[in-house]
Amino acid sequence: MTSPQVFETPPPWFGARMALGFCANFIFVGLYLPYFPVWLKAQSLSPVEISAVLSMSLVIRVLASGQVMAYADRFRDRSVLLSRLYVASALSVLLYLVTGSFWPILLVTLLYNFFFNPVLPLLDAITLAGVRRFDADYGRIRIWGSLIFVLANLGGGWLLASGEPQFLLYALISAMVLGAAVSFVIPRIGRRQSASSDASDPATRRKLLANRQFLLVLAATGLGQASHSFLYGFGSIHWQTLGFSGGLIGLLWAIGVFAEIVLFQYSKAVFRRVSPVAVIAIGCIGGAVRWALFPYIGIESAFLLLQILHGLSFGAVHIGLMHYIMEAVPEENLGAAQGVGFVLGGVAMGIGVFFSGPLYAAAGAEGFLVMAVVCIAALALLALARLSPKAPAAAA
């Protein structure tokens, strides 16, 4: 008979402070994903140039984020590193004010993404450490970021309806500066020391890369998330071509996140009944259905219903991954595991975004059918993972 797990006493308001960190992050993300391509288009960038700017920022994720996250496992406190990265990100985005053409915009995008890409996985790693130590509820903390994402979608739609795309840039800069300020509120919980596992030992990180099942699940999750690349690059632009107003476009982005919020709210109960890998698979099925129907819808009410599938295509895939990592990886290696997932996801997303411009130019909305195929490929990887030998991802 196993003894019940004993949890530590959390820092004051741990859950609320982490939720505030997610809120600040998703104000920026909720403006950036739907509307940054619109701002790029207003700077007279072509579809190919837009996809190049968006995809090259993901190349930086691949080149830098994995190393930064592994370094975070050795750093004295992940929260301190998070604040430093956030401040550098805020200083970098200010440079957009002196850009106006493709190359300067690309260079600034690469610079700020070098610092900003690790911020969200660091927030996740700190929260997952809190789940382990303090019995925190990841879903109910993360839900606040999704709620703010919705409000940012709606606010960006209102700014877009104003007819002045430059207001979107001012909002993005303000959101990043706010995030840098809020980062100093994130709890400093230190790095747990363990006699059985040393995060600074390269052998423990090599075991993450040697575990076939672990890599297959993370690669499948990366493909599931990358299936959104076409939407992120050209979703708002496509809706504009259908004559949808800025307010409606904001609502379309927001409505799907409401479904995501419902899933996060009840995620603890879901994972008592369904394994994390099964949740990821359900999310990929939802994504395949979503993208297969997307090109053939042209009326507002149908899109409002279809966007609810975002709760599966993004929400289920994301939270399934978080719980899979939490179950498979010791706390000392959470940063490295997040880094591996972030890099694999970045490779898939970068490829997807890079080819989104030419795909949209050649096929228009029918390019979403390719995203449905990507989700099916993710399901195939999950099936391979199920057949792989089960082993701890980073056993000492």
Residue pairs with C-beta under 8 A, 6 or more apart in sequence:
7 133
7 134
7 135
8 133
8 134
9 134
10 130
10 133
10 134
10 136
10 187
11 17
11 187
11 188
11 189
14 130
14 134
14 136
14 187
14 189
15 130
15 136
15 137
15 140
15 141
17 185
17 186
17 187
18 123
18 126
18 127
18 130
18 136
18 141
18 186
18 187
19 141
19 142
19 143
19 144
19 145
20 144
20 182
20 185
21 123
21 182
21 183
21 185
21 186
22 123
22 141
22 142
22 144
22 145
22 148
23 144
23 145
23 147
23 148
23 182
24 175
24 178
24 179
24 181
24 182
24 183
25 119
25 120
25 123
25 145
25 179
26 145
26 146
26 148
26 149
26 152
27 148
27 151
27 152
27 175
27 178
27 179
28 152
28 172
28 175
28 176
28 179
29 120
29 149
29 152
30 148
30 149
30 150
30 151
30 152
30 153
30 156
30 253
31 152
31 155
31 156
31 168
31 171
31 172
31 175
32 172
33 232
33 253
34 153
34 156
34 157
34 232
34 235
34 236
34 249
34 250
34 253
35 156
35 159
35 160
35 168
35 236
36 54
36 168
36 172
37 50
37 54
37 232
37 233
37 234
37 236
37 237
38 160
38 165
38 168
38 236
38 237
38 240
39 165
39 166
39 168
39 169
39 172
40 49
40 50
40 53
40 105
41 50
41 165
41 237
42 165
42 166
43 99
43 100
43 101
43 105
44 101
45 53
45 102
45 105
46 357
47 234
47 357
47 358
47 360
47 361
48 357
48 358
48 361
49 102
49 357
50 233
50 357
51 233
51 353
51 354
51 355
51 356
51 357
51 358
51 360
52 102
52 106
52 354
52 357
53 102
53 105
53 106
53 109
54 232
54 233
54 353
54 354
54 356
55 350
55 351
55 352
55 353
55 354
55 356
56 106
56 109
56 110
56 350
56 354
57 109
57 110
57 113
57 117
58 113
58 346
58 347
58 349
58 350
58 353
59 346
59 350
60 110
60 113
60 114
60 117
61 113
61 117
61 342
61 343
61 345
61 346
61 349
61 350
62 343
62 346
62 347
62 350
64 114
64 117
64 118
65 117
65 118
65 121
65 339
65 342
65 343
65 346
66 339
66 340
66 342
66 343
67 339
68 85
68 117
68 118
68 339
69 118
69 121
69 122
69 125
69 335
69 336
69 338
69 339
69 342
70 205
70 335
70 336
70 339
71 81
71 335
72 78
72 81
72 118
72 122
72 125
72 335
73 191
73 199
73 200
73 332
73 333
73 334
73 335
73 336
74 191
74 199
74 200
75 81
75 191
76 190
76 191
77 188
77 189
77 190
77 191
78 122
78 125
78 126
78 129
78 191
78 335
79 122
79 126
79 183
79 186
79 187
79 188
79 189
80 188
81 122
82 119
82 122
82 123
82 126
82 183
82 186
83 180
83 183
83 184
83 186
85 115
85 116
85 118
85 119
85 122
86 115
86 116
86 119
86 176
86 179
86 180
86 183
87 180
87 183
88 115
89 112
89 115
89 116
89 119
89 176
89 179
89 180
90 176
90 177
90 179
90 180
92 108
92 111
92 112
92 114
92 115
92 116
93 108
93 112
93 172
93 173
93 176
94 173
95 108
95 111
95 112
96 105
96 108
96 169
96 172
96 173
97 169
97 173
98 104
99 105
99 108
112 176
116 176
117 342
117 346
118 339
118 342
119 179
119 183
121 335
121 338
121 339
121 341
121 342
122 335
122 338
123 186
124 322
124 338
125 334
125 335
125 338
126 186
126 187
126 189
127 136
127 138
127 141
127 142
128 138
128 322
128 325
128 326
128 331
128 334
129 189
129 192
129 331
129 334
130 136
130 141
130 187
130 189
131 137
131 138
131 326
132 326
132 331
133 189
133 192
133 331
137 268
138 267
138 319
138 322
138 323
138 326
139 263
139 264
139 265
139 266
139 267
139 268
139 319
140 264
140 265
140 267
140 268
142 264
142 319
142 322
143 261
143 264
143 265
146 257
146 260
146 261
146 264
146 315
147 257
147 261
149 254
149 257
150 253
150 254
150 257
150 258
150 261
151 254
152 175
153 250
153 251
153 253
153 254
153 257
154 247
154 250
154 251
154 254
155 171
155 250
156 168
156 171
156 250
156 253
157 246
157 247
157 248
157 249
157 250
157 251
157 253
158 246
158 247
158 250
159 167
159 168
159 171
159 246
160 168
160 236
160 246
160 249
160 250
161 245
161 246
161 247
162 246
191 199
191 332
192 331
192 332
194 330
194 331
194 332
196 396
197 204
197 330
197 332
197 333
197 394
197 396
198 204
198 332
199 332
199 333
199 335
199 336
204 332
204 333
204 336
204 394
204 396
205 333
205 336
205 394
207 393
207 394
207 395
208 214
208 329
208 333
208 336
208 337
208 340
208 393
208 394
209 215
209 340
211 391
211 392
211 393
211 394
212 385
212 388
212 389
213 385
213 388
213 389
213 390
213 391
214 328
214 393
215 340
215 344
216 381
216 382
216 384
216 385
216 388
217 277
217 280
217 321
217 324
217 381
217 382
217 385
218 321
218 340
218 341
218 344
218 345
219 344
219 348
219 381
220 280
220 284
220 378
220 379
220 381
220 382
220 385
221 280
221 317
221 318
221 320
221 321
221 341
221 344
221 345
221 378
222 341
222 344
222 345
222 346
222 347
222 348
222 349
223 284
223 348
223 374
223 375
223 377
223 378
223 381
224 280
224 283
224 284
224 287
224 313
224 317
224 374
224 375
224 378
225 314
225 317
225 318
225 345
225 348
225 349
226 345
226 348
226 349
226 351
226 352
226 374
227 287
227 291
227 313
227 352
227 371
227 372
227 374
227 375
227 378
228 287
228 313
228 314
228 349
228 371
229 349
229 352
229 353
229 356
229 371
230 291
230 352
230 356
230 359
230 360
230 367
230 368
230 370
230 371
231 368
231 371
232 353
233 353
233 356
233 357
233 360
234 356
234 357
234 360
234 367
235 253
236 249
236 253
237 360
238 360
238 364
238 365
239 248
239 249
239 252
239 303
240 249
242 298
244 252
244 300
248 300
251 304
252 303
252 304
252 307
253 307
255 304
255 307
255 308
255 310
256 307
256 308
256 309
256 310
256 311
256 314
257 310
257 311
258 308
258 311
259 307
259 308
259 309
259 310
259 311
259 312
259 315
260 310
260 311
260 314
260 315
261 311
262 311
263 270
263 311
263 312
263 315
263 316
263 319
264 315
264 319
267 319
267 323
270 279
271 279
271 323
274 282
276 320
276 321
276 323
276 324
276 327
277 320
277 324
277 382
277 385
277 386
278 320
279 316
279 319
279 320
279 323
280 316
280 317
280 320
280 321
280 324
280 382
281 379
281 382
282 312
282 316
283 312
283 313
283 314
283 315
283 316
283 317
283 318
283 320
284 313
284 317
284 375
284 376
284 378
284 379
284 382
285 312
285 375
285 379
286 309
286 311
286 312
286 313
286 316
287 309
287 312
287 313
287 317
287 371
287 372
287 375
287 378
288 372
288 375
288 376
288 379
289 309
289 372
290 306
290 309
290 310
290 312
290 313
290 372
291 313
291 368
291 369
291 371
291 372
291 375
292 368
292 369
292 372
293 306
294 306
294 365
294 368
294 371
295 364
295 365
295 366
295 367
295 368
295 369
297 303
297 306
313 375
321 341
325 334
325 337
325 338
325 341
325 393
326 334
328 337
328 392
328 393
328 394
329 336
329 337
329 393
329 394
330 394
330 396
333 393
333 394
336 394
337 393
337 394
352 371
352 374
356 367
359 367
359 370
360 367
